[in-house]
Amino acid sequence: MKRKQSFFKKIDRLQSGKRLDQALVVLFPEYSRTQIKAMIVSGKVKLNEQVVVMPDKKVSYGEYVKINVILTNVRLLCAQNIPLNIIYEDNDIIVIDKQCNFVVHPGHGNHSGTVLNALLHYFPKIAEVPRAGIVHRLDKDTTGLMIVAKRSCIRNQLIKLFQSRRIRREYEAVVCGLMNVNGTIKQPISRHFVKRTHMMVHYMGKNAVTHYSILEQFRFHTRLRLRLETGRTHQIRVHMAYINHPLVGDQKYGTTQCLVQGMSSLLNDYLLNFNRQALHAIKLELNHPVTNIAMQFFSPLPQDITELLYKLKN
């Protein structure tokens, strides 16, 4: 299901004098800057046939760069007839309203039953597009809006839009604790040193910025609207836990903090058994990658979060 492939490019005049990682993001737009840095550090990049492991190395006009990557061969993954809630589609993009308990991309322990498998069945030609057109992910149990490219050139355009922060993503969440002011969290995120499936705030991590505003206050909980400037793994979940307001139902980052004295035992039991993080990708804004027309997509809150809000009000 995986294969090695090498790509060659020549440093042009526009990239001359830049950092290696900055130049490669432009020369290989199908990869994010995070992916490029990981390739460099892991020894998968050569400059003039010499391995370079320093992302900040300056490059010069005329130098040749080679990257070695391991690609998932999408053609070898099985197409599966899994329903997709498609809210918009044209010749270039598909916008999906993802349900809970739905992994986006095959990985360790999830080789089938994913959004990617469903896309291969719905639109077989998407097998020709890297990662079947997927340019961003939602966690398995996070619901809401995702955008997918139907052609490789469109995928590259969407990646550029994400990198330049011209795609606006907004979420709604229910967090533990009463919050009184809007704010912004600017804390770098890295993989946890011990729990390798967890992320953590750490000064050596990657830049991460989350804006939040209060929509509704309950006795012991708060409903928030959040906007991402960056797209780190588990970003909202990690940032909210960092400021001691973890998401209701978040099994990784603080479920028990939502249980407090003063609440009824029935409500405590309900919160303890809420079986996913209360997080929903509610809004997506972008200019269409071909027509440049401004587009907005909305996804209503799913039933479980609507029911959670009702329980907290009563």
LODOKE-408973 format. One line per 4 residues: their letters; for each residue x, z, y of C-alpha. Coordinates in nm, 4 decimals, padded with zeros to 6 digits. Layout:
<sites>
a> X,Z,Y; ...
</sites>
This chain:
<sites>
mkrk> 00.0000,00.0000,00.0000; 00.3039,00.0250,00.2261; 00.5782,-00.2235,00.3047; 00.8909,-00.2284,00.5185
qsff> 00.9228,-00.4754,00.8010; 01.1802,-00.5430,01.0740; 01.1133,-00.6710,01.4242; 01.3702,-00.8177,01.6648
kkid> 01.3513,-00.8471,02.0427; 01.5927,-00.9256,02.3232; 01.6187,-00.6969,02.6263; 01.4939,-00.8986,02.9221
rlqs> 01.5867,-00.8605,03.2874; 01.2818,-00.6467,03.3660; 01.3818,-00.3880,03.1043; 01.7539,-00.3894,03.1844
gkrl> 01.8737,-00.0477,03.3010; 01.5745,00.1367,03.1553; 01.5728,00.4032,02.8853; 01.5554,00.2626,02.5350
dqal> 01.2155,00.4214,02.4635; 01.0697,00.2912,02.7904; 01.1918,-00.0602,02.7211; 01.0619,-00.0622,02.3648
vvlf> 00.7135,00.0467,02.4701; 00.6948,-00.2705,02.6795; 00.8579,-00.4968,02.4205; 00.6487,-00.3566,02.1329
peys> 00.3107,-00.2723,02.2919; 00.1463,-00.2231,01.9524; 00.3292,00.1119,01.9305; 00.2809,00.4149,02.1530
rtqi> 00.5713,00.5827,02.3300; 00.5371,00.8745,02.0891; 00.5721,00.6388,01.7917; 00.8684,00.4633,01.9530
kami> 01.0491,00.7937,02.0135; 00.9890,00.8975,01.6535; 01.1374,00.5686,01.5301; 01.4464,00.6138,01.7455
vsgk> 01.5088,00.9765,01.6498; 01.4636,00.8985,01.2796; 01.7241,00.6198,01.2886; 01.4887,00.3239,01.2577
vkln> 01.6120,00.1492,01.5739; 01.9298,-00.0555,01.6127; 02.0802,-00.1847,01.9358; 02.3225,-00.4722,01.8757
eqvv> 02.3179,-00.3746,01.5043; 02.4179,-00.0153,01.5809; 02.1776,00.2684,01.5015; 02.0700,00.4530,01.8171
vmpd> 01.9056,00.7958,01.7958; 01.8879,00.8799,02.1667; 01.5606,00.7735,02.3346; 01.7183,00.8039,02.6801
kkvs> 02.0036,00.5605,02.6122; 02.0148,00.2927,02.8842; 01.9772,-00.0701,02.7737; 02.1178,-00.3860,02.9291
ygey> 01.9996,-00.7429,02.9686; 02.0749,-00.9613,02.6672; 02.1121,-00.6800,02.4146; 01.9278,-00.7213,02.0861
vkin> 01.7078,-00.4476,01.9483; 01.5787,-00.4165,01.5945; 01.3161,-00.1717,01.4710; 01.2452,-00.1003,01.1063
vilt> 00.8955,00.0221,01.0331; 00.6871,00.1031,00.7297; 00.3510,-00.0666,00.7582; 00.0368,00.0218,00.5718
nvrl> -00.0786,-00.3019,00.4125; -00.4406,-00.2947,00.5178; -00.5176,-00.5867,00.2872; -00.4430,-00.3661,-00.0139
lcaq> -00.6866,-00.0960,00.0963; -01.0340,-00.1218,-00.0482; -01.3342,-00.2223,00.1578; -01.6173,00.0237,00.1106
nipl> -01.9814,-00.0095,00.2042; -01.9948,00.3046,00.4177; -02.2485,00.3081,00.7038; -02.1000,00.2876,01.0530
niiy> -02.3021,00.3871,01.3568; -02.2060,00.0946,01.5797; -02.3410,00.1294,01.9321; -02.1692,-00.1775,02.0819
ednd> -01.9961,-00.4894,01.9532; -01.8769,-00.8208,02.0929; -01.6107,-01.0752,01.9941; -01.3300,-00.8352,02.0878
iivi> -01.4255,-00.4712,02.0345; -01.6458,-00.2389,01.8323; -01.7576,00.0998,01.9633; -01.8491,00.3512,01.6934
dkqc> -02.0326,00.6811,01.7119; -01.8471,00.8679,01.4360; -02.0265,01.1254,01.2258; -01.8915,01.4594,01.1060
nfvv> -01.6868,01.4864,00.7845; -01.5522,01.1327,00.8270; -01.1749,01.0723,00.8216; -01.0613,00.7859,01.0449
hpgh> -00.7524,00.6536,00.8661; -00.6348,00.6859,00.5030; -00.3635,00.9426,00.4532; -00.2475,01.2157,00.2224
gnhs> -00.5488,01.3361,00.0259; -00.7807,01.0777,00.1870; -00.7134,00.7358,00.0341; -01.0721,00.6143,00.0595
gtvl> -01.4005,00.6969,00.2264; -01.2544,00.6517,00.5753; -01.3586,00.4680,00.8895; -01.0891,00.2111,00.8091
nall> -01.2363,00.1439,00.4640; -01.5783,00.1021,00.6244; -01.4422,-00.1400,00.8859; -01.2860,-00.3574,00.6152
hyfp> -01.6284,-00.3972,00.4554; -01.8204,-00.4481,00.7788; -01.5783,-00.7025,00.9297; -01.3334,-00.8342,00.6636
kiae> -01.1229,-01.0272,00.9189; -01.0143,-00.6956,01.0679; -00.7687,-00.6710,00.7756; -00.5498,-00.9091,00.9772
vpra> -00.5230,-00.6531,01.2601; -00.2703,-00.3643,01.2395; -00.4439,-00.0440,01.1261; -00.7670,-00.2457,01.1062
givh> -00.7914,-00.2348,01.4841; -00.7863,00.1425,01.5138; -00.6067,00.2555,01.8309; -00.7075,00.6227,01.8544
rldk> -00.8502,00.8848,01.6238; -01.0933,01.1688,01.6126; -01.0401,01.4628,01.3798; -01.2346,01.4519,01.0550
dttg> -01.4995,01.6943,01.1834; -01.5062,01.5847,01.5469; -01.8019,01.3591,01.6197; -01.8519,01.0915,01.8821
lmiv> -01.7154,00.7743,02.0338; -01.4280,00.5583,01.9114; -01.3237,00.2088,02.0141; -01.1796,-00.0433,01.7665
akrs> -01.0155,-00.3830,01.8308; -01.1244,-00.6898,01.6332; -00.8058,-00.8877,01.7022; -00.4373,-00.7974,01.7263
cirn> -00.4033,-00.9116,02.0873; -00.7024,-00.6964,02.1842; -00.5501,-00.3988,02.0046; -00.2333,-00.4436,02.2091
qlik> -00.4404,-00.4539,02.5281; -00.6262,-00.1361,02.4352; -00.2994,00.0408,02.3584; -00.1755,-00.0509,02.7067
lfqs> -00.4970,00.0805,02.8595; -00.4565,00.4102,02.6761; -00.0913,00.4366,02.7762; -00.1737,00.3748,03.1422
rrir> -00.4642,00.6248,03.1221; -00.7202,00.3613,03.2143; -00.9487,00.4607,02.9295; -01.1429,00.7735,03.0210
reye> -01.2477,01.0019,02.7352; -01.4800,01.2956,02.7831; -01.5885,01.5576,02.5317; -01.8347,01.8412,02.5105
avvc> -01.7428,02.1631,02.3366; -01.8729,02.5139,02.2829; -01.6005,02.7754,02.3114; -01.5750,03.1455,02.2445
glmn> -01.5842,03.3776,02.5433; -01.7403,03.3606,02.8866; -01.5573,03.1301,03.1285; -01.6200,03.1445,03.5026
vngt> -01.4034,02.8736,03.6621; -01.3130,02.5122,03.5977; -00.9501,02.4326,03.5310; -00.6697,02.2212,03.3874
ikqp> -00.4373,02.3078,03.1015; -00.0908,02.1523,03.1252; 00.0964,02.2747,02.8197; 00.3172,02.0700,02.5839
isrh> 00.2088,02.0460,02.2205; 00.4263,02.0220,01.9104; 00.3756,02.0497,01.5374; 00.3698,02.4085,01.4159
fvkr> 00.7056,02.5191,01.2790; 00.5552,02.6885,00.9720; 00.1999,02.5567,00.9271; 00.2711,02.1859,00.9131
thmm> -00.0937,02.0801,00.9356; -00.1314,02.2810,01.2572; -00.0211,02.2097,01.6119; 00.0931,02.4604,01.8739
vhym> 00.1815,02.4957,02.2401; 00.5602,02.4913,02.2695; 00.7962,02.4032,02.5527; 00.9751,02.1504,02.3312
gkna> 00.6505,01.9650,02.2590; 00.4997,01.6540,02.4120; 00.3289,01.6581,02.7499; -00.0426,01.7319,02.7185
vthy> -00.3077,01.7656,02.9903; -00.6700,01.8744,02.9435; -00.9238,01.9146,03.2246; -01.2334,02.1264,03.1678
sile> -01.5476,02.2141,03.3625; -01.8301,02.4555,03.2868; -02.1674,02.3079,03.1936; -02.3497,02.6158,03.0717
qfrf> -02.2806,02.9855,03.0250; -02.4235,03.2063,02.7532; -02.3799,03.5763,02.6912; -02.0542,03.5449,02.4976
htrl> -01.9871,03.1682,02.4895; -01.9437,02.8714,02.7214; -02.0372,02.5057,02.7001; -01.7704,02.2792,02.8496
rlrl> -01.7147,01.9177,02.9489; -01.3511,01.8198,02.8883; -01.1460,01.5183,02.9906; -00.8170,01.4172,02.8335
etgr> -00.5226,01.2665,03.0189; -00.3156,01.2590,02.7002; -00.4114,01.2243,02.3359; -00.2109,01.4726,02.1322
thqi> -00.3181,01.5756,01.7840; -00.5768,01.8580,01.8043; -00.5159,01.8700,02.1812; -00.8457,02.0229,02.2953
rvhm> -00.8526,02.2656,02.0041; -00.4952,02.3845,02.0641; -00.5297,02.4085,02.4414; -00.8528,02.6063,02.4306
ayin> -00.7135,02.8458,02.1703; -00.4024,02.8861,02.3886; -00.6136,03.0211,02.6776; -00.8015,03.2464,02.4318
hplv> -01.1198,03.0396,02.4254; -01.1086,02.8648,02.0866; -01.3841,02.6296,01.9813; -01.6765,02.7703,01.7867
gdqk> -01.6316,02.6859,01.4182; -01.2642,02.5907,01.4454; -01.1201,02.6953,01.1102; -00.7592,02.6295,01.2150
ygtt> -00.7400,02.7870,01.5563; -00.9599,03.0938,01.5780; -01.3035,03.1221,01.4146; -01.3091,03.5017,01.4024
qclv> -01.2517,03.5294,01.7785; -01.6095,03.4069,01.8259; -01.7484,03.7147,01.6513; -01.8055,03.9952,01.9003
qgms> -01.9805,04.3271,01.9207; -02.3126,04.3123,02.0979; -02.4358,03.9993,01.9214; -02.6961,04.0211,01.6501
slln> -02.5718,04.0148,01.2935; -02.7788,03.6994,01.2380; -02.6001,03.5184,01.5220; -02.2614,03.6430,01.4046
dyll> -02.3383,03.5143,01.0557; -02.4554,03.1816,01.1985; -02.1341,03.1396,01.3994; -01.9184,03.2417,01.1052
nfnr> -02.0826,02.9726,00.8935; -02.0769,02.6982,01.1551; -01.8715,02.4632,00.9410; -01.6790,02.2557,01.1944
qalh> -01.5289,02.2719,01.5411; -01.8049,02.2354,01.8007; -01.6498,01.9284,01.9618; -01.8094,01.5926,02.0406
aikl> -01.6642,01.2811,02.2089; -01.9572,01.2197,02.4410; -01.8368,00.9550,02.6864; -01.5980,00.6580,02.6904
elnh> -01.5178,00.4522,03.0006; -01.2946,00.1472,03.0303; -01.2670,-00.2000,03.1725; -01.3183,-00.4546,02.8982
pvtn> -00.9750,-00.5775,02.7775; -01.0768,-00.9457,02.8207; -01.3468,-00.9668,03.0876; -01.2312,-00.6622,03.2892
iamq> -01.5979,-00.5619,03.3270; -01.6435,-00.1856,03.3722; -01.8101,-00.0344,03.0663; -01.9531,00.3103,02.9903
ffsp> -02.0656,00.4412,02.6549; -02.2488,00.7653,02.5818; -02.3225,00.9492,02.2601; -02.5902,01.2212,02.2506
lpqd> -02.4950,01.5584,02.1109; -02.5420,01.5709,01.7330; -02.8055,01.7914,01.5785; -02.5727,02.0713,01.4695
itel> -02.4341,02.1244,01.8200; -02.7821,02.0977,01.9722; -02.8977,02.3667,01.7306; -02.5924,02.5798,01.8150
lykl> -02.6805,02.5651,02.1862; -03.0390,02.6669,02.1072; -02.9181,02.9655,01.9036; -02.6890,03.0807,02.1842
kn> -02.9698,03.0602,02.4408; -03.2124,03.2659,02.2356
</sites>
